[in-house]
Amino acid sequence: MDDSKAARYQAIALHALTALSEGDTRPKTLHRLRIHLRRLQAHLQLLGEDQNAEVMSDCVSCLSALRTLQVFERYLQKLGRVDSDMRQIKKQIRKLRKTLRRKHVYEKIGGRVNRHALPPIPASHDWLAHRMRELRERNAQDLRALIASAQAKPRRKRLHRLRLKIKSIRYQEEWALDQPYARPQIVAGLKQAQSILGDYEELAEFRRLAKELDLKSSGRINKDRRRARKRARKLPFELSEVVEGLAGSHIRLVRKHSAHHRAAG
């Protein structure tokens, strides 16, 4: 395990938090922060530091609402913006940013990242290889159960649970990409699946916000949501060989779909 990489990711996260607390409003800054928090979470999961990993997950969750609004704003821009809708979303973003600053959320997250992001004892490379084998088998079992559940009843909550598990495994696998036992095909397949499921989850959230705020773009959003839902419901039937690749050597990617607006993270 490259502990210097974990320390670098911690530093990047702390730098982004400082920028946000000082008024940085760029969506890419928040996106970079969440990605590196996820990477630190995966690192801790690999090391068996489950409580600290959960702290990182909670930090990500504190920023989810703002990230959703920022992605929603970008989505509306691509639709061919309705000015009144854009004003509504920008207003919501400003309001949420003000709340986060007033409650010192960035500073609180920074304290948690300082205290919990790095493990107390570095891990050996041999130990990591053993741990990856163990986790791959466990992750394959968990995915099989989640896939079977989604195949039986592909409701949003079940697909969302599947997406969260896929995202967690993807970040774990990325830590091994520079190791002899790396499986980049798995990472590519998981990212693709995450994107398909993420499109549906985001559009479902956009639809909720559009109804709540009485946006004029509601009809188009719902049309895109139905299209994304159709893709997402097919996905569990296409994942079996990716799952088997976690514990075996034969890997094939899921069938490609184009993601219309989403950046995985």
Secondary structure, 3 states (H helix, E strand, C coil): CCHHHHHHHHHHHHHHHHHHHCCCCCHHHHHHHHHHHHHHHHHHHHCCCHHHHHHHHHHHHHCHHHHHHHHHHHHHHHHHCCHHHHHHHHHHHHHHHHHHHHCCHHHHHHHHHHHHCCCCCCCCHHHHHHHHHHHHHHHHHHHHHHHHHHHHCCCHHHHHHHHHHHHHHHHHHHCCCCCCCCCHHHHHHHHHHHHHHHHHHHHHHHHHHHHHHCCCCHHHHHHHHHHHHHHHHHHHHHCHHHHHHHHCCCCCCCCCCCCCCCCCC
